[in-house]
């Protein structure tokens, strides 16, 4: 597998970068770069239809998601496009697309995975979903229903530059704001190894979620969740509209730490208050009876934790890679600011291969000693290596 990454802030810049990356392919020896797959991360402000048309014209299959920031190196951009181009045998991968997954999400994710299992005995998955219409955790569970909990799943929920209006996934022909796109690799021929690291730590005692439904937490230790969390965040409650969005600076710095029966805890930031019911809405499912902690604002040691986890995978699981994909929560960008570049650079330099990534509205990946989870405020990455 050969890989190159390109980026641009206009359709013309992408066209030029693609032509330059493929220029060697026109040499007489034919030993240049002939990409068959484009992993596309693009702002909703870009002309996505034109970009995928450019790739389609070059016979490049598209796996795409919209973003809240894009990067192929430490210099991340907004309102741009980042593309990881892969020259890989088309028989070793397949792209599946579901346009309407807002309803029956689990069943539709399962159906996509079952299609992959008909093509590959041991598929590995990179997945993206529309970030405002679909529950990412349900996507994971649907894939596991078909392929089992030991399968490999990495990916993220699409974003829309924090407009919080519509996010999209797309392939060569279709785009959807309530869809799932799945890239399945032949796991017997291509290794996918990765990690999911947050670095945020809970403080204080474990509290019990005594009433919850879906993403809404009603009471914690039999107290209204709104009262407890607003007091901890230092937000003065002035009841106005029934449901209010929490300012982003609080969302990214005071998330809940959700403890599971197995593996590392996962993070659930609080996105909205419901003043009428005294409830809070998280960015992911919180089960009644689960244990949570509140947290302190993240410090810069979380960057070292991400990079060290990446180095451990390289030392113990995959010594070399052909390409790298990174999914980082947009909340990490809010919390770390420009220093997020050090995290991106640290992961990229560990394998020193072409990379593309984006800031997302939720991430998929397997945390240390755990199952696959739908994460928030987490850096997920996956390295690809074609087996010899």
N, C-alpha and C positions, 0 to 999 in steps of 0.2 A: 504494500500500500504506500502510495506517495501522497503527500499533503502539502497544501499551500493555503495561507490565509490572506484575505484582502479586505479592505474597508473603503468606505467613501461616504460623502455627504450629499451626493446627487447621483442620479441614474447615469450621467455621463462619466462620473468618476468610477463607478462600478464597472461600466463597460470598458473603460480604459484599463483598469486594474486587471480585469479578466483577460483581456487581450494580451497584456504584458505577461501574465502568469502562464499563458498557453503558447507564447511565442516560440519557445523551443520545440514545440510539437510540430512545427512546420519545417524543421531542419530535415535534410535528406536522410539522416540515419533513423528517423522516426522514434528516437529514444527520448523524446521530450515528455511533457506533462499533458496527460489526456484525462481530465477529471470526468467522472461519471456521476458524482454525488455532490450536491451543494447544501451544506447546513447553514441556513440563512437566518440571521437575527437582525430585525429591522424595526426602526421607529415607525409608528403609525403615520408620521408626517411624510415619510418617503413614498415615492410612487412604486408601491410593491408590485402592482400589475406589470409595470414595465420591467422591473428587475427580474421577476420570474420569467417574463417573456425572453429576456436576454439569455438567461440560463437555459431555458427550454430550447431556444434556437441553437445553442451549443451542445444539445443532447445531454444536458446535465439534469438529473432528477433532483427535485427540491423538497427538502424538509424545512419548514419555516415557521417562525413565531415572531410576534411583535414584542416590543421591549420597553424598558424604562432606562435605557443606556446600553451601549454596545462597546465591545473591545476585542482586539486581537493581540494586544500587548498591554503594558501598564498604562498607556495613554487611552483612557476610556473617553467616549464621546456621547453626546446626546443628539437625537434627531439625525441619526446616521444609519448605515448598514454595515454589518460585519458578516463575512462569509468564510466558512471553512470548506475548501475544495478538496475532495478526496478522489484519487485515482484508485479505484477498487473494482474488482471483477463484479459486474452486476448480478451474477448468480449468487453472490455472498450476502446480499441485502435485499430488502423489500420495504416499500413505504405503504402504509395503510392509512386510510382517512375516513373519519366519521363526521359528517357535517352537522348532525343534530344530536348532541349527547347531553343536553340539559336535563332531559327526562331519561330515566332508565340508564343512568350513567354506568353503573356497575356492569349491567348486562352487555352494554355496547362496548365497553372496554374489554370484557371477556371475549366477545365475538371477534374483535380485532386480533387479540392474542391467539385465539383458536385458528384464525387464518394463517398466522405466522407458524403455528405448530404443524400445519399441513405442509409447509414448505421446508421448515428446518426442524431437525430432531431436537436441537438444543438451542433455541433462540435466546438472544440477549436484546434488551429493549432500551431505546432512547425515546422518550415520550414528551409531548407538550400538549397542554390543554388550554382552552380559553379561560383566562384567569378570573373573570367576574361572573361567570354563569355556571361553573362546574366545580364540584368539590374534588380537589386533587387526591384526597385520601381514598375516595371511592374509585377513582381511576386505578390506583395501585391495587386495591383489593380485587377489582375485576380482572386485572391481568393475572394476579396470583390464583384466582379461581380456575383459570385455564392452565397456567404454566407452573403453578406451585410456588411456595414461599422461598425456595432456593434459587429461583430465576434471578437474573440481573436486570434491574430497572433503575435508570437515571433520567433526569429531565427536569422540567419546570413548567410553571403556569405562565402563559403569555402576559404581557403588560401593555400599558398604553401611555407612557411618559407621565404617569401619575394623574392623568385626566380622570381616571376611574369611570370611564364611559363604556368603551368596548375594546376588548382585546381579541386578537385573531391568530389562528393557526392556518397554514396554507401549504399547498403543494404546487405543482406546475399549472394545474387547471382550476383549482378550487380554493376558496377562502371562507372561513366561518368564524363567527363570534360566539359560537356555542359548540365548538368541535373538539375533536381529539385527533392528533396526528401521531403516528407510531412508526418509528424506524427500527426494523428488526434485522439483526445481523445473525449469520450462521455462527453460533457460539463454538462450534467444533473447529472453525477456521480462523475466527477473529476473537482475540481476547479483549474483554472490557473489564477494567479494574478501576475502582474509584473510591471516593469517600464523601462523607457528609459531616461537616464540622461546624459547630456554632460558637462555642467558647463562652457563652453566657451562663452564669451560675445563679442558682436560686439562693435566697437568704431567708433566715428565720425558719419557723416550724412548717411542716407539711400541713396544708389545710385540705379539707374535703369538699369537693363539689357536691353539694347536697341536692341541687336541682338544676338540670340542664336539658336542653333539647337542641340537637344539631350543633350549630355554631354559637348558639345563645346560652350563656351561663346566667342562671337566675339567682341562685344563692350559693354562698361559700360559707361553710360552718354555720349554716342556717341564718346567715346575715345576707341582706341584699348585696349582690356582687358589686353593684354600682357604688354603694357607699364605701365598701372596703377598698376597692381599687382606686377610686377617685381620691380618697384620703391618702393612700400610699403615694400616688402620683403627685399629690400636692395641687390637685385641680379643684378649684372652688366650684361647687355645683350651683348653677343658676338655671333653674328649670325653665325651659322655653319650649322649643319644638320637642315633639314626642321622642324622636330619634335624632341624635346628633353625632357627627363624625368627630373623633378625637384628633387633636392636632398631631401631625406626623412626628414631631419631636418627642411626644410622649409614647406614641406607638412603638417606636424603635428603641427607646431607652428603658422602658418599664414593662417588658412582656411577662406573661406567665410562663413558668417552667412546669410542663406537664410530665409527670412521672408515669412510666409504663411498667408492666410486670416484668418485662425483659428488655435489656439493652439500655442505652443512654436515654435520658429524658429528651423530649422534643419541646420546641418553643411555640407558644401561641400568643402573638401580640394581640392586644385589645384594640379593635378598630372603631367600635361605636358604643354609645350609651343609649339605653332606652329609659328615659326619665319616668315614664308612666309605670313601667313594670319593675324598675330598679335593676334591670339586667344589663349585661355587657355582651357584645358580640366579638368573638375571636376570629382569627383567619384560619379556621380549621375546626374539625369536630372535637368537642370535649365531652367525654362520657360522664354521666351522673355516677358518683361514687369514686371518681378518679382523684388522685392527690395532686395538688398544685402548690407551688411556691411563688412568691413574688421575687423580683430580681433587682439588682443594682444596674445602673447604666454600664454598658460594656466599656472595658479599657482596651488599650492597644495590644495587650498580651494575647487577645483572641486571634490576632494575625499570626503570631508565632505558632499557636496551636494548629491552625489550618495548615501552615507550611510544614510543620513537623509531622502531622498526620500524613501528608502527601509523601514526604520523604520515607516514612515507614512503609507505605505501600510499595514505593519503588525498591526499597531494600529487600522486602520480603515476598512480594507478590508479582511484580512486573518490572524487571530491571530496565527494559527499554520500551519505548512507545513510538508509534508512527504519527499520532495526532492526539490532541487534547481538547476537550470541551468543558466549559466552566459555566455554572449557573449560580449566581450570587443574588441573594435577596436585596431588593432596592432599599430595605431598611438598614442593611449594613452600610450602604452608601450614605444614608442619612446620619448614621451613628459615627462612622469613621471619616467621612469627608474625603479630602484628597489622599489621605493615607491608605485608602482602599487600593491605591496603585501598588503599594508594597505587597499586599496580599496577592493581587493578580500576578505580579512579577515573580513572587516567591513560588507560586504553583507552576507557572510556565517554566521557570528556570530549573525546576527540579527535573523535568524530563527534557527540556530544551528542544521542543518540537513545535510545529505550527499549531496555533490554538485559536478558537473563537469562543466568545462568551457573551452573556447579557445579564442585566439586572432584572429580576423577575418578581412575580407576585406569589411565590411559593415554590418549593423545590422538592424533587424526588431523589432519594438515595438511601443507601444502607449505612446507618451510623455504626460505630464501633460496638461489636458484640450484640447487635440488635437485628431486627427485621427491617425491611424497607418501610420508610415512613414518609408522610407528607410533612415537610419541614417549613418553618418560617425563620427569618433572620439567620439563615444558614448558608454556608458556602458548600455547594456540591460540585464535584468535578469527576470526570471519567476519562481515562486514557485508553486509546485503542492501539492494538498491535496485531497485525496479520501474522498468523503462525506460519513457520517455514516447513 
